[in-house]
């Protein structure tokens, strides 16, 4: 079960009020992702798939 303390806010939250954020929760075998402004809705991904996504995203943004 995902509790309110399970969610970790992105360290990059945009400008202004800082509420343009993505939050993630580590569920062990899966990672849940949600928009911080829509706390009830989340999508989950297998942890290994999410890890590959993050690595690919980091590579693409460093080009």
mmCIF file of the N, C-alpha and C atoms, coordinates in Angstrom:
data_MODEL
# 
_entry.id   MODEL 
# 
loop_
_atom_site.group_PDB 
_atom_site.id 
_atom_site.type_symbol 
_atom_site.label_atom_id 
_atom_site.label_alt_id 
_atom_site.label_comp_id 
_atom_site.label_asym_id 
_atom_site.label_entity_id 
_atom_site.label_seq_id 
_atom_site.pdbx_PDB_ins_code 
_atom_site.Cartn_x 
_atom_site.Cartn_y 
_atom_site.Cartn_z 
_atom_site.occupancy 
_atom_site.B_iso_or_equiv 
_atom_site.pdbx_formal_charge 
_atom_site.auth_seq_id 
_atom_site.auth_comp_id 
_atom_site.auth_asym_id 
_atom_site.auth_atom_id 
_atom_site.pdbx_PDB_model_num 
ATOM 1   N N  . UNK A 1 1  ? 0.834  -1.183 0.000   1.00 0.00 ? 1  UNK A N  1 
ATOM 2   C CA . UNK A 1 1  ? 0.000  0.000  0.000   1.00 0.00 ? 1  UNK A CA 1 
ATOM 3   C C  . UNK A 1 1  ? 0.882  1.251  0.000   1.00 0.00 ? 1  UNK A C  1 
ATOM 4   N N  . UNK A 1 2  ? 0.475  2.243  -0.753  1.00 0.00 ? 2  UNK A N  1 
ATOM 5   C CA . UNK A 1 2  ? 1.232  3.485  -0.828  1.00 0.00 ? 2  UNK A CA 1 
ATOM 6   C C  . UNK A 1 2  ? 0.676  4.444  0.224   1.00 0.00 ? 2  UNK A C  1 
ATOM 7   N N  . UNK A 1 3  ? 1.545  4.875  1.128   1.00 0.00 ? 3  UNK A N  1 
ATOM 8   C CA . UNK A 1 3  ? 1.145  5.833  2.154   1.00 0.00 ? 3  UNK A CA 1 
ATOM 9   C C  . UNK A 1 3  ? 1.624  7.221  1.760   1.00 0.00 ? 3  UNK A C  1 
ATOM 10  N N  . UNK A 1 4  ? 1.093  8.259  2.389   1.00 0.00 ? 4  UNK A N  1 
ATOM 11  C CA . UNK A 1 4  ? 1.559  9.617  2.043   1.00 0.00 ? 4  UNK A CA 1 
ATOM 12  C C  . UNK A 1 4  ? 3.068  9.804  2.212   1.00 0.00 ? 4  UNK A C  1 
ATOM 13  N N  . UNK A 1 5  ? 3.673  9.089  3.141   1.00 0.00 ? 5  UNK A N  1 
ATOM 14  C CA . UNK A 1 5  ? 5.125  9.240  3.343   1.00 0.00 ? 5  UNK A CA 1 
ATOM 15  C C  . UNK A 1 5  ? 5.936  8.434  2.342   1.00 0.00 ? 5  UNK A C  1 
ATOM 16  N N  . UNK A 1 6  ? 5.290  7.584  1.553   1.00 0.00 ? 6  UNK A N  1 
ATOM 17  C CA . UNK A 1 6  ? 5.986  6.797  0.524   1.00 0.00 ? 6  UNK A CA 1 
ATOM 18  C C  . UNK A 1 6  ? 6.451  7.659  -0.639  1.00 0.00 ? 6  UNK A C  1 
ATOM 19  N N  . UNK A 1 7  ? 5.758  8.753  -0.884  1.00 0.00 ? 7  UNK A N  1 
ATOM 20  C CA . UNK A 1 7  ? 6.024  9.577  -2.053  1.00 0.00 ? 7  UNK A CA 1 
ATOM 21  C C  . UNK A 1 7  ? 7.224  10.490 -1.838  1.00 0.00 ? 7  UNK A C  1 
ATOM 22  N N  . UNK A 1 8  ? 8.082  10.559 -2.856  1.00 0.00 ? 8  UNK A N  1 
ATOM 23  C CA . UNK A 1 8  ? 9.244  11.448 -2.854  1.00 0.00 ? 8  UNK A CA 1 
ATOM 24  C C  . UNK A 1 8  ? 9.101  12.404 -4.021  1.00 0.00 ? 8  UNK A C  1 
ATOM 25  N N  . UNK A 1 9  ? 9.204  13.692 -3.743  1.00 0.00 ? 9  UNK A N  1 
ATOM 26  C CA . UNK A 1 9  ? 9.047  14.717 -4.770  1.00 0.00 ? 9  UNK A CA 1 
ATOM 27  C C  . UNK A 1 9  ? 10.346 14.882 -5.545  1.00 0.00 ? 9  UNK A C  1 
ATOM 28  N N  . UNK A 1 10 ? 10.214 15.133 -6.825  1.00 0.00 ? 10 UNK A N  1 
ATOM 29  C CA . UNK A 1 10 ? 11.370 15.379 -7.675  1.00 0.00 ? 10 UNK A CA 1 
ATOM 30  C C  . UNK A 1 10 ? 12.185 16.542 -7.136  1.00 0.00 ? 10 UNK A C  1 
ATOM 31  N N  . UNK A 1 11 ? 13.488 16.457 -7.266  1.00 0.00 ? 11 UNK A N  1 
ATOM 32  C CA . UNK A 1 11 ? 14.342 17.557 -6.824  1.00 0.00 ? 11 UNK A CA 1 
ATOM 33  C C  . UNK A 1 11 ? 14.244 18.745 -7.778  1.00 0.00 ? 11 UNK A C  1 
ATOM 34  N N  . UNK A 1 12 ? 13.732 18.527 -8.980  1.00 0.00 ? 12 UNK A N  1 
ATOM 35  C CA . UNK A 1 12 ? 13.509 19.620 -9.923  1.00 0.00 ? 12 UNK A CA 1 
ATOM 36  C C  . UNK A 1 12 ? 12.013 19.858 -9.986  1.00 0.00 ? 12 UNK A C  1 
ATOM 37  N N  . UNK A 1 13 ? 11.575 20.961 -9.415  1.00 0.00 ? 13 UNK A N  1 
ATOM 38  C CA . UNK A 1 13 ? 10.138 21.204 -9.346  1.00 0.00 ? 13 UNK A CA 1 
ATOM 39  C C  . UNK A 1 13 ? 9.698  22.417 -10.147 1.00 0.00 ? 13 UNK A C  1 
ATOM 40  N N  . UNK A 1 14 ? 10.525 22.863 -11.052 1.00 0.00 ? 14 UNK A N  1 
ATOM 41  C CA . UNK A 1 14 ? 10.138 23.988 -11.885 1.00 0.00 ? 14 UNK A CA 1 
ATOM 42  C C  . UNK A 1 14 ? 10.215 25.306 -11.139 1.00 0.00 ? 14 UNK A C  1 
ATOM 43  N N  . UNK A 1 15 ? 9.772  26.355 -11.805 1.00 0.00 ? 15 UNK A N  1 
ATOM 44  C CA . UNK A 1 15 ? 9.821  27.686 -11.207 1.00 0.00 ? 15 UNK A CA 1 
ATOM 45  C C  . UNK A 1 15 ? 8.580  28.026 -10.408 1.00 0.00 ? 15 UNK A C  1 
ATOM 46  N N  . UNK A 1 16 ? 8.519  29.244 -10.002 1.00 0.00 ? 16 UNK A N  1 
ATOM 47  C CA . UNK A 1 16 ? 7.340  29.741 -9.285  1.00 0.00 ? 16 UNK A CA 1 
ATOM 48  C C  . UNK A 1 16 ? 7.141  29.073 -7.946  1.00 0.00 ? 16 UNK A C  1 
ATOM 49  N N  . UNK A 1 17 ? 5.956  28.565 -7.740  1.00 0.00 ? 17 UNK A N  1 
ATOM 50  C CA . UNK A 1 17 ? 5.585  27.942 -6.476  1.00 0.00 ? 17 UNK A CA 1 
ATOM 51  C C  . UNK A 1 17 ? 6.228  26.571 -6.272  1.00 0.00 ? 17 UNK A C  1 
ATOM 52  N N  . UNK A 1 18 ? 6.827  26.019 -7.306  1.00 0.00 ? 18 UNK A N  1 
ATOM 53  C CA . UNK A 1 18 ? 7.469  24.710 -7.180  1.00 0.00 ? 18 UNK A CA 1 
ATOM 54  C C  . UNK A 1 18 ? 6.481  23.570 -7.131  1.00 0.00 ? 18 UNK A C  1 
ATOM 55  N N  . UNK A 1 19 ? 5.300  23.774 -7.712  1.00 0.00 ? 19 UNK A N  1 
ATOM 56  C CA . UNK A 1 19 ? 4.304  22.707 -7.649  1.00 0.00 ? 19 UNK A CA 1 
ATOM 57  C C  . UNK A 1 19 ? 4.069  22.046 -9.002  1.00 0.00 ? 19 UNK A C  1 
ATOM 58  N N  . UNK A 1 20 ? 5.010  22.159 -9.910  1.00 0.00 ? 20 UNK A N  1 
ATOM 59  C CA . UNK A 1 20 ? 4.980  21.417 -11.170 1.00 0.00 ? 20 UNK A CA 1 
ATOM 60  C C  . UNK A 1 20 ? 5.889  20.209 -10.994 1.00 0.00 ? 20 UNK A C  1 
ATOM 61  N N  . UNK A 1 21 ? 5.452  19.253 -10.195 1.00 0.00 ? 21 UNK A N  1 
ATOM 62  C CA . UNK A 1 21 ? 6.336  18.168 -9.781  1.00 0.00 ? 21 UNK A CA 1 
ATOM 63  C C  . UNK A 1 21 ? 5.818  16.789 -10.148 1.00 0.00 ? 21 UNK A C  1 
ATOM 64  N N  . UNK A 1 22 ? 6.770  15.916 -10.245 1.00 0.00 ? 22 UNK A N  1 
ATOM 65  C CA . UNK A 1 22 ? 6.488  14.490 -10.349 1.00 0.00 ? 22 UNK A CA 1 
ATOM 66  C C  . UNK A 1 22 ? 6.915  13.883 -9.020  1.00 0.00 ? 22 UNK A C  1 
ATOM 67  N N  . UNK A 1 23 ? 6.121  12.952 -8.509  1.00 0.00 ? 23 UNK A N  1 
ATOM 68  C CA . UNK A 1 23 ? 6.470  12.234 -7.298  1.00 0.00 ? 23 UNK A CA 1 
ATOM 69  C C  . UNK A 1 23 ? 6.569  10.754 -7.617  1.00 0.00 ? 23 UNK A C  1 
ATOM 70  N N  . UNK A 1 24 ? 7.475  10.069 -6.934  1.00 0.00 ? 24 UNK A N  1 
ATOM 71  C CA . UNK A 1 24 ? 7.647  8.630  -7.124  1.00 0.00 ? 24 UNK A CA 1 
ATOM 72  C C  . UNK A 1 24 ? 7.593  7.929  -5.774  1.00 0.00 ? 24 UNK A C  1 
ATOM 73  N N  . UNK A 1 25 ? 7.152  6.684  -5.810  1.00 0.00 ? 25 UNK A N  1 
ATOM 74  C CA . UNK A 1 25 ? 7.135  5.844  -4.611  1.00 0.00 ? 25 UNK A CA 1 
ATOM 75  C C  . UNK A 1 25 ? 7.730  4.495  -4.971  1.00 0.00 ? 25 UNK A C  1 
ATOM 76  N N  . UNK A 1 26 ? 8.687  4.048  -4.188  1.00 0.00 ? 26 UNK A N  1 
ATOM 77  C CA . UNK A 1 26 ? 9.339  2.753  -4.398  1.00 0.00 ? 26 UNK A CA 1 
ATOM 78  C C  . UNK A 1 26 ? 8.493  1.679  -3.723  1.00 0.00 ? 26 UNK A C  1 
ATOM 79  N N  . UNK A 1 27 ? 7.939  0.783  -4.527  1.00 0.00 ? 27 UNK A N  1 
ATOM 80  C CA . UNK A 1 27 ? 7.093  -0.284 -4.012  1.00 0.00 ? 27 UNK A CA 1 
ATOM 81  C C  . UNK A 1 27 ? 7.815  -1.626 -4.013  1.00 0.00 ? 27 UNK A C  1 
ATOM 82  N N  . UNK A 1 28 ? 9.125  -1.584 -4.115  1.00 0.00 ? 28 UNK A N  1 
ATOM 83  C CA . UNK A 1 28 ? 9.906  -2.821 -4.151  1.00 0.00 ? 28 UNK A CA 1 
ATOM 84  C C  . UNK A 1 28 ? 10.100 -3.293 -5.579  1.00 0.00 ? 28 UNK A C  1 
ATOM 85  N N  . UNK A 1 29 ? 9.159  -4.067 -6.088  1.00 0.00 ? 29 UNK A N  1 
ATOM 86  C CA . UNK A 1 29 ? 9.285  -4.584 -7.455  1.00 0.00 ? 29 UNK A CA 1 
ATOM 87  C C  . UNK A 1 29 ? 8.761  -3.597 -8.498  1.00 0.00 ? 29 UNK A C  1 
ATOM 88  N N  . UNK A 1 30 ? 8.067  -2.566 -8.062  1.00 0.00 ? 30 UNK A N  1 
ATOM 89  C CA . UNK A 1 30 ? 7.505  -1.565 -8.967  1.00 0.00 ? 30 UNK A CA 1 
ATOM 90  C C  . UNK A 1 30 ? 7.767  -0.163 -8.434  1.00 0.00 ? 30 UNK A C  1 
ATOM 91  N N  . UNK A 1 31 ? 7.693  0.808  -9.345  1.00 0.00 ? 31 UNK A N  1 
ATOM 92  C CA . UNK A 1 31 ? 7.806  2.213  -9.000  1.00 0.00 ? 31 UNK A CA 1 
ATOM 93  C C  . UNK A 1 31 ? 6.490  2.874  -9.411  1.00 0.00 ? 31 UNK A C  1 
ATOM 94  N N  . UNK A 1 32 ? 5.888  3.609  -8.490  1.00 0.00 ? 32 UNK A N  1 
ATOM 95  C CA . UNK A 1 32 ? 4.670  4.364  -8.797  1.00 0.00 ? 32 UNK A CA 1 
ATOM 96  C C  . UNK A 1 32 ? 5.073  5.801  -9.089  1.00 0.00 ? 32 UNK A C  1 
ATOM 97  N N  . UNK A 1 33 ? 4.397  6.416  -10.057 1.00 0.00 ? 33 UNK A N  1 
ATOM 98  C CA . UNK A 1 33 ? 4.684  7.785  -10.465 1.00 0.00 ? 33 UNK A CA 1 
ATOM 99  C C  . UNK A 1 33 ? 3.362  8.532  -10.512 1.00 0.00 ? 33 UNK A C  1 
ATOM 100 N N  . UNK A 1 34 ? 3.387  9.780  -10.004 1.00 0.00 ? 34 UNK A N  1 
ATOM 101 C CA . UNK A 1 34 ? 2.173  10.605 -10.060 1.00 0.00 ? 34 UNK A CA 1 
ATOM 102 C C  . UNK A 1 34 ? 2.533  12.071 -10.214 1.00 0.00 ? 34 UNK A C  1 
ATOM 103 N N  . UNK A 1 35 ? 1.570  12.836 -10.663 1.00 0.00 ? 35 UNK A N  1 
ATOM 104 C CA . UNK A 1 35 ? 1.653  14.293 -10.709 1.00 0.00 ? 35 UNK A CA 1 
ATOM 105 C C  . UNK A 1 35 ? 1.319  14.786 -9.305  1.00 0.00 ? 35 UNK A C  1 
ATOM 106 N N  . UNK A 1 36 ? 2.136  15.631 -8.743  1.00 0.00 ? 36 UNK A N  1 
ATOM 107 C CA . UNK A 1 36 ? 1.902  16.078 -7.371  1.00 0.00 ? 36 UNK A CA 1 
ATOM 108 C C  . UNK A 1 36 ? 0.593  16.838 -7.217  1.00 0.00 ? 36 UNK A C  1 
ATOM 109 N N  . UNK A 1 37 ? 0.052  17.371 -8.316  1.00 0.00 ? 37 UNK A N  1 
ATOM 110 C CA . UNK A 1 37 ? -1.207 18.096 -8.252  1.00 0.00 ? 37 UNK A CA 1 
ATOM 111 C C  . UNK A 1 37 ? -2.415 17.169 -8.340  1.00 0.00 ? 37 UNK A C  1 
ATOM 112 N N  . UNK A 1 38 ? -2.193 15.898 -8.709  1.00 0.00 ? 38 UNK A N  1 
ATOM 113 C CA . UNK A 1 38 ? -3.278 14.922 -8.848  1.00 0.00 ? 38 UNK A CA 1 
ATOM 114 C C  . UNK A 1 38 ? -2.911 13.724 -7.979  1.00 0.00 ? 38 UNK A C  1 
ATOM 115 N N  . UNK A 1 39 ? -3.021 13.901 -6.685  1.00 0.00 ? 39 UNK A N  1 
ATOM 116 C CA . UNK A 1 39 ? -2.512 12.909 -5.739  1.00 0.00 ? 39 UNK A CA 1 
ATOM 117 C C  . UNK A 1 39 ? -3.209 11.550 -5.828  1.00 0.00 ? 39 UNK A C  1 
ATOM 118 N N  . UNK A 1 40 ? -4.411 11.476 -6.331  1.00 0.00 ? 40 UNK A N  1 
ATOM 119 C CA . UNK A 1 40 ? -5.118 10.202 -6.372  1.00 0.00 ? 40 UNK A CA 1 
ATOM 120 C C  . UNK A 1 40 ? -4.767 9.314  -7.548  1.00 0.00 ? 40 UNK A C  1 
ATOM 121 N N  . UNK A 1 41 ? -4.189 9.867  -8.594  1.00 0.00 ? 41 UNK A N  1 
ATOM 122 C CA . UNK A 1 41 ? -3.896 9.103  -9.800  1.00 0.00 ? 41 UNK A CA 1 
ATOM 123 C C  . UNK A 1 41 ? -2.407 8.785  -9.878  1.00 0.00 ? 41 UNK A C  1 
ATOM 124 N N  . UNK A 1 42 ? -2.081 7.528  -10.169 1.00 0.00 ? 42 UNK A N  1 
ATOM 125 C CA . UNK A 1 42 ? -0.681 7.125  -10.307 1.00 0.00 ? 42 UNK A CA 1 
ATOM 126 C C  . UNK A 1 42 ? -0.586 6.004  -11.326 1.00 0.00 ? 42 UNK A C  1 
ATOM 127 N N  . UNK A 1 43 ? 0.584  5.892  -11.939 1.00 0.00 ? 43 UNK A N  1 
ATOM 128 C CA . UNK A 1 43 ? 0.889  4.760  -12.812 1.00 0.00 ? 43 UNK A CA 1 
ATOM 129 C C  . UNK A 1 43 ? 2.067  4.014  -12.202 1.00 0.00 ? 43 UNK A C  1 
ATOM 130 N N  . UNK A 1 44 ? 2.131  2.724  -12.437 1.00 0.00 ? 44 UNK A N  1 
ATOM 131 C CA . UNK A 1 44 ? 3.244  1.937  -11.901 1.00 0.00 ? 44 UNK A CA 1 
ATOM 132 C C  . UNK A 1 44 ? 4.002  1.267  -13.039 1.00 0.00 ? 44 UNK A C  1 
ATOM 133 N N  . UNK A 1 45 ? 5.283  1.091  -12.802 1.00 0.00 ? 45 UNK A N  1 
ATOM 134 C CA . UNK A 1 45 ? 6.163  0.457  -13.763 1.00 0.00 ? 45 UNK A CA 1 
ATOM 135 C C  . UNK A 1 45 ? 7.022  -0.561 -13.021 1.00 0.00 ? 45 UNK A C  1 
ATOM 136 N N  . UNK A 1 46 ? 7.390  -1.654 -13.680 1.00 0.00 ? 46 UNK A N  1 
ATOM 137 C CA . UNK A 1 46 ? 8.370  -2.554 -13.063 1.00 0.00 ? 46 UNK A CA 1 
ATOM 138 C C  . UNK A 1 46 ? 9.638  -1.746 -12.750 1.00 0.00 ? 46 UNK A C  1 
ATOM 139 N N  . UNK A 1 47 ? 10.245 -2.003 -11.605 1.00 0.00 ? 47 UNK A N  1 
ATOM 140 C CA . UNK A 1 47 ? 11.395 -1.209 -11.159 1.00 0.00 ? 47 UNK A CA 1 
ATOM 141 C C  . UNK A 1 47 ? 12.533 -1.211 -12.171 1.00 0.00 ? 47 UNK A C  1 
ATOM 142 N N  . UNK A 1 48 ? 12.813 -2.346 -12.813 1.00 0.00 ? 48 UNK A N  1 
ATOM 143 C CA . UNK A 1 48 ? 13.915 -2.391 -13.782 1.00 0.00 ? 48 UNK A CA 1 
ATOM 144 C C  . UNK A 1 48 ? 13.613 -1.563 -15.020 1.00 0.00 ? 48 UNK A C  1 
ATOM 145 N N  . UNK A 1 49 ? 12.374 -1.526 -15.443 1.00 0.00 ? 49 UNK A N  1 
ATOM 146 C CA . UNK A 1 49 ? 11.971 -0.719 -16.603 1.00 0.00 ? 49 UNK A CA 1 
ATOM 147 C C  . UNK A 1 49 ? 12.101 0.768  -16.270 1.00 0.00 ? 49 UNK A C  1 
ATOM 148 N N  . UNK A 1 50 ? 11.665 1.153  -15.078 1.00 0.00 ? 50 UNK A N  1 
ATOM 149 C CA . UNK A 1 50 ? 11.765 2.552  -14.661 1.00 0.00 ? 50 UNK A CA 1 
ATOM 150 C C  . UNK A 1 50 ? 13.229 2.977  -14.562 1.00 0.00 ? 50 UNK A C  1 
ATOM 151 N N  . UNK A 1 51 ? 14.080 2.104  -14.041 1.00 0.00 ? 51 UNK A N  1 
ATOM 152 C CA . UNK A 1 51 ? 15.507 2.419  -13.927 1.00 0.00 ? 51 UNK A CA 1 
ATOM 153 C C  . UNK A 1 51 ? 16.122 2.651  -15.309 1.00 0.00 ? 51 UNK A C  1 
ATOM 154 N N  . UNK A 1 52 ? 15.784 1.813  -16.273 1.00 0.00 ? 52 UNK A N  1 
ATOM 155 C CA . UNK A 1 52 ? 16.293 2.002  -17.641 1.00 0.00 ? 52 UNK A CA 1 
ATOM 156 C C  . UNK A 1 52 ? 15.785 3.310  -18.232 1.00 0.00 ? 52 UNK A C  1 
ATOM 157 N N  . UNK A 1 53 ? 14.527 3.656  -17.956 1.00 0.00 ? 53 UNK A N  1 
ATOM 158 C CA . UNK A 1 53 ? 13.958 4.915  -18.428 1.00 0.00 ? 53 UNK A CA 1 
ATOM 159 C C  . UNK A 1 53 ? 14.750 6.097  -17.878 1.00 0.00 ? 53 UNK A C  1 
ATOM 160 N N  . UNK A 1 54 ? 15.049 6.082  -16.590 1.00 0.00 ? 54 UNK A N  1 
ATOM 161 C CA . UNK A 1 54 ? 15.784 7.182  -15.962 1.00 0.00 ? 54 UNK A CA 1 
ATOM 162 C C  . UNK A 1 54 ? 17.186 7.303  -16.552 1.00 0.00 ? 54 UNK A C  1 
ATOM 163 N N  . UNK A 1 55 ? 17.867 6.183  -16.752 1.00 0.00 ? 55 UNK A N  1 
ATOM 164 C CA . UNK A 1 55 ? 19.210 6.205  -17.346 1.00 0.00 ? 55 UNK A CA 1 
ATOM 165 C C  . UNK A 1 55 ? 19.145 6.798  -18.762 1.00 0.00 ? 55 UNK A C  1 
ATOM 166 N N  . UNK A 1 56 ? 18.185 6.368  -19.546 1.00 0.00 ? 56 UNK A N  1 
ATOM 167 C CA . UNK A 1 56 ? 18.025 6.869  -20.912 1.00 0.00 ? 56 UNK A CA 1 
ATOM 168 C C  . UNK A 1 56 ? 17.711 8.360  -20.911 1.00 0.00 ? 56 UNK A C  1 
ATOM 169 N N  . UNK A 1 57 ? 16.843 8.796  -20.015 1.00 0.00 ? 57 UNK A N  1 
ATOM 170 C CA . UNK A 1 57 ? 16.492 10.213 -19.909 1.00 0.00 ? 57 UNK A CA 1 
ATOM 171 C C  . UNK A 1 57 ? 17.700 11.047 -19.533 1.00 0.00 ? 57 UNK A C  1 
ATOM 172 N N  . UNK A 1 58 ? 18.510 10.580 -18.602 1.00 0.00 ? 58 UNK A N  1 
ATOM 173 C CA . UNK A 1 58 ? 19.711 11.311 -18.199 1.00 0.00 ? 58 UNK A CA 1 
ATOM 174 C C  . UNK A 1 58 ? 20.691 11.435 -19.363 1.00 0.00 ? 58 UNK A C  1 
ATOM 175 N N  . UNK A 1 59 ? 20.840 10.348 -20.128 1.00 0.00 ? 59 UNK A N  1 
ATOM 176 C CA . UNK A 1 59 ? 21.739 10.394 -21.294 1.00 0.00 ? 59 UNK A CA 1 
ATOM 177 C C  . UNK A 1 59 ? 21.245 11.400 -22.314 1.00 0.00 ? 59 UNK A C  1 
ATOM 178 N N  . UNK A 1 60 ? 19.946 11.396 -22.577 1.00 0.00 ? 60 UNK A N  1 
ATOM 179 C CA . UNK A 1 60 ? 19.371 12.274 -23.598 1.00 0.00 ? 60 UNK A CA 1 
ATOM 180 C C  . UNK A 1 60 ? 19.482 13.738 -23.193 1.00 0.00 ? 60 UNK A C  1 
ATOM 181 N N  . UNK A 1 61 ? 19.373 14.034 -21.914 1.00 0.00 ? 61 UNK A N  1 
ATOM 182 C CA . UNK A 1 61 ? 19.436 15.438 -21.483 1.00 0.00 ? 61 UNK A CA 1 
ATOM 183 C C  . UNK A 1 61 ? 20.860 15.942 -21.358 1.00 0.00 ? 61 UNK A C  1 
ATOM 184 N N  . UNK A 1 62 ? 21.829 15.040 -21.385 1.00 0.00 ? 62 UNK A N  1 
ATOM 185 C CA . UNK A 1 62 ? 23.229 15.480 -21.279 1.00 0.00 ? 62 UNK A CA 1 
ATOM 186 C C  . UNK A 1 62 ? 23.870 15.687 -22.644 1.00 0.00 ? 62 UNK A C  1 
ATOM 187 N N  . UNK A 1 63 ? 23.134 15.448 -23.712 1.00 0.00 ? 63 UNK A N  1 
ATOM 188 C CA . UNK A 1 63 ? 23.700 15.616 -25.065 1.00 0.00 ? 63 UNK A CA 1 
ATOM 189 C C  . UNK A 1 63 ? 23.768 17.067 -25.464 1.00 0.00 ? 63 UNK A C  1 
# 
